[in-house]
Amino acid sequence: MIFDAATKKRLRADAHQIKPVVMIGQQGHTAAVAAAIDEALVDHELIKVRLRGIERDRRKNVMADICRDLDAEFVALIGTVATLYRARPKKDD
């Protein structure tokens, strides 16, 4: 799913008051990190992830890998905080 500029702007605005719920350390993208992000996306749809100890030029690559693996949409990366979105699956009644 690719967002247009207006949708990304709305998601960034919605994420403004959200605190990071997952921290990624120097080891980067691990199975435990992926599981924590997946669980947070199921619960909240829109989350923030803090990237600690990862070089500036690697941050976007790490987030791109995570988004690809979890079928999530990358919204923004500001400093060491990334915002991700994944719509909840619709429940059949």
Backbone as CSV, one residue per row, in Angstrom:
resi,resn,N_x,N_y,N_z,CA_x,CA_y,CA_z,C_x,C_y,C_z
1,MET,0.847,-1.173,0.000,0.000,0.000,0.000,0.890,1.233,0.000
2,ILE,0.654,2.091,-0.935,1.408,3.332,-1.061,0.482,4.489,-0.703
3,PHE,0.960,5.348,0.179,0.154,6.488,0.614,0.459,7.712,-0.228
4,ASP,-0.546,8.549,-0.412,-0.305,9.839,-1.043,0.198,10.814,0.025
5,ALA,0.613,11.983,-0.390,1.207,12.962,0.527,0.230,13.388,1.615
6,ALA,-1.037,13.549,1.278,-2.029,13.984,2.266,-2.234,12.932,3.352
7,THR,-2.243,11.663,2.965,-2.413,10.589,3.944,-1.208,10.516,4.869
8,LYS,0.000,10.624,4.303,1.202,10.611,5.148,1.205,11.791,6.107
9,LYS,0.765,12.939,5.639,0.706,14.124,6.494,-0.255,13.897,7.655
10,ARG,-1.413,13.283,7.377,-2.390,13.003,8.430,-1.830,11.998,9.432
11,LEU,-1.156,10.961,8.938,-0.570,9.961,9.830,0.532,10.566,10.694
12,ARG,1.365,11.434,10.110,2.402,12.111,10.905,1.762,12.962,11.993
13,ALA,0.669,13.647,11.665,-0.027,14.473,12.655,-0.630,13.600,13.750
14,ASP,-1.231,12.470,13.375,-1.802,11.553,14.365,-0.723,10.975,15.276
15,ALA,0.471,10.773,14.746,1.563,10.171,15.516,2.275,11.169,16.418
16,HIS,1.967,12.428,16.268,2.689,13.464,17.015,2.680,13.214,18.517
17,GLN,1.550,12.812,19.087,1.463,12.636,20.535,1.818,11.224,20.998
18,ILE,2.110,10.325,20.070,2.433,8.945,20.425,3.882,8.849,20.900
19,LYS,4.097,8.064,21.946,5.450,7.770,22.429,5.951,6.496,21.742
20,PRO,7.262,6.354,21.558,7.801,5.119,20.973,7.457,3.912,21.843
21,VAL,7.011,2.829,21.200,6.614,1.631,21.938,7.628,0.503,21.804
22,VAL,8.534,0.604,20.838,9.562,-0.417,20.634,10.900,0.286,20.483
23,MET,11.926,-0.283,21.102,13.285,0.246,20.983,14.139,-0.775,20.230
24,ILE,14.865,-0.302,19.233,15.777,-1.153,18.477,17.193,-0.746,18.851
25,GLY,17.987,-1.728,19.286,19.352,-1.451,19.712,20.361,-1.678,18.606
26,GLN,21.614,-1.849,19.001,22.715,-1.983,18.053,22.597,-3.217,17.172
27,GLN,21.919,-4.257,17.663,21.790,-5.477,16.866,20.835,-5.295,15.697
28,GLY,20.049,-4.244,15.729,19.164,-3.946,14.605,17.953,-4.849,14.537
29,HIS,17.670,-5.321,13.342,16.465,-6.106,13.060,16.674,-7.551,13.480
30,THR,16.085,-7.936,14.615,16.149,-9.310,15.105,14.736,-9.883,15.138
31,ALA,14.646,-11.171,15.390,13.333,-11.822,15.467,12.513,-11.254,16.621
32,ALA,13.164,-10.970,17.745,12.453,-10.419,18.900,11.916,-9.021,18.603
33,VAL,12.711,-8.214,17.919,12.273,-6.861,17.544,11.095,-6.951,16.579
34,ALA,11.190,-7.834,15.600,10.104,-7.993,14.627,8.820,-8.441,15.316
35,ALA,8.930,-9.359,16.274,7.746,-9.826,17.000,7.125,-8.702,17.821
36,ALA,7.960,-7.894,18.471,7.448,-6.780,19.278,6.760,-5.734,18.402
37,ILE,7.349,-5.428,17.254,6.746,-4.449,16.346,5.444,-4.996,15.771
38,ASP,5.435,-6.275,15.406,4.221,-6.889,14.873,3.090,-6.831,15.893
39,GLU,3.387,-7.162,17.134,2.379,-7.116,18.199,1.864,-5.694,18.411
40,ALA,2.766,-4.728,18.404,2.363,-3.332,18.586,1.496,-2.853,17.422
41,LEU,1.821,-3.258,16.205,1.017,-2.865,15.041,-0.371,-3.493,15.081
42,VAL,-0.471,-4.719,15.570,-1.781,-5.360,15.716,-2.621,-4.592,16.727
43,ASP,-1.991,-4.165,17.814,-2.717,-3.458,18.872,-3.066,-2.022,18.502
44,HIS,-2.160,-1.324,17.816,-2.315,0.131,17.660,-2.417,0.648,16.229
45,GLU,-2.038,-0.099,15.241,-1.985,0.314,13.828,-0.879,1.332,13.550
46,LEU,-0.817,2.408,14.294,0.174,3.470,14.092,1.097,3.488,15.303
47,ILE,2.398,3.260,15.079,3.341,3.200,16.199,4.602,3.991,15.872
48,LYS,5.348,4.268,16.939,6.683,4.846,16.790,7.701,3.846,17.312
49,VAL,8.854,3.826,16.655,9.956,2.940,17.015,11.197,3.795,17.195
50,ARG,11.900,3.615,18.318,13.138,4.357,18.557,14.319,3.483,18.150
51,LEU,15.223,4.052,17.366,16.415,3.349,16.889,17.628,3.877,17.647
52,ARG,18.158,3.092,18.551,19.317,3.485,19.354,20.564,2.766,18.862
53,GLY,21.656,3.474,18.792,22.932,2.852,18.461,23.065,2.416,17.012
54,ILE,22.195,2.887,16.148,22.278,2.556,14.725,22.718,3.813,13.986
55,GLU,23.716,3.656,13.146,24.251,4.808,12.416,23.178,5.463,11.563
56,ARG,23.312,6.742,11.377,22.318,7.540,10.663,21.996,6.976,9.271
57,ASP,23.018,6.579,8.529,22.783,6.111,7.161,22.170,4.713,7.097
58,ARG,22.196,3.954,8.191,21.604,2.611,8.227,20.157,2.612,8.706
59,ARG,19.694,3.680,9.335,18.354,3.698,9.944,17.249,3.425,8.930
60,LYS,17.282,4.115,7.805,16.233,3.911,6.794,16.266,2.490,6.246
61,ASN,17.456,1.929,6.072,17.563,0.558,5.572,16.978,-0.442,6.562
62,VAL,17.263,-0.251,7.845,16.713,-1.134,8.877,15.190,-1.050,8.872
63,MET,14.654,0.164,8.811,13.200,0.330,8.816,12.575,-0.228,7.537
64,ALA,13.251,-0.093,6.403,12.732,-0.656,5.151,12.654,-2.178,5.233
65,ASP,13.671,-2.812,5.832,13.653,-4.265,6.011,12.498,-4.691,6.904
66,ILE,12.309,-3.974,8.003,11.232,-4.305,8.936,9.873,-4.138,8.258
67,CYS,9.687,-3.038,7.556,8.408,-2.794,6.874,8.127,-3.863,5.831
68,ARG,9.141,-4.260,5.103,8.970,-5.301,4.088,8.578,-6.628,4.745
69,ASP,9.258,-6.991,5.823,8.997,-8.266,6.491,7.632,-8.304,7.166
70,LEU,7.171,-7.162,7.691,5.917,-7.127,8.451,4.750,-6.563,7.650
71,ASP,4.958,-6.276,6.377,3.920,-5.702,5.517,3.348,-4.426,6.132
72,ALA,4.243,-3.571,6.592,3.859,-2.291,7.197,4.281,-1.161,6.270
73,GLU,3.737,0.001,6.517,4.056,1.183,5.709,4.936,2.122,6.523
74,PHE,6.051,2.534,5.941,6.953,3.499,6.561,6.356,4.886,6.375
75,VAL,6.124,5.605,7.484,5.512,6.930,7.416,6.570,8.019,7.481
76,ALA,7.456,7.953,8.492,8.447,9.019,8.654,9.600,8.538,9.522
77,LEU,10.741,9.196,9.352,11.898,9.000,10.216,12.415,10.377,10.585
78,ILE,12.294,10.699,11.859,12.764,11.990,12.356,13.790,11.703,13.445
79,GLY,15.045,11.988,13.149,16.113,11.696,14.102,16.238,10.200,14.301
80,THR,16.013,9.756,15.540,16.107,8.330,15.848,14.738,7.693,16.048
81,VAL,13.674,8.374,15.651,12.320,7.854,15.844,11.634,7.664,14.490
82,ALA,11.200,6.430,14.243,10.488,6.103,13.006,9.019,5.866,13.320
83,THR,8.161,6.217,12.380,6.727,5.997,12.509,6.305,4.973,11.464
84,LEU,5.556,3.959,11.917,5.087,2.887,11.042,3.574,2.760,11.131
85,TYR,2.970,2.293,10.046,1.524,2.092,10.015,1.212,0.776,9.315
86,ARG,0.263,0.051,9.876,-0.291,-1.129,9.212,-1.751,-1.230,9.626
87,ALA,-2.639,-1.235,8.651,-4.069,-1.315,8.939,-4.393,-2.674,9.545
88,ARG,-5.306,-2.662,10.497,-5.758,-3.918,11.080,-6.559,-4.684,10.036
89,PRO,-6.419,-6.003,10.039,-7.248,-6.778,9.107,-8.716,-6.665,9.506
90,LYS,-9.569,-6.582,8.512,-11.002,-6.477,8.792,-11.515,-7.814,9.293
91,LYS,-12.299,-7.771,10.381,-12.860,-8.993,10.954,-14.147,-9.345,10.227
92,ASP,-14.272,-10.618,9.889,-15.513,-11.091,9.276,-16.505,-11.420,10.377
93,ASP,-17.729,-10.946,10.219,-18.754,-11.213,11.246,-19.462,-12.514,11.005
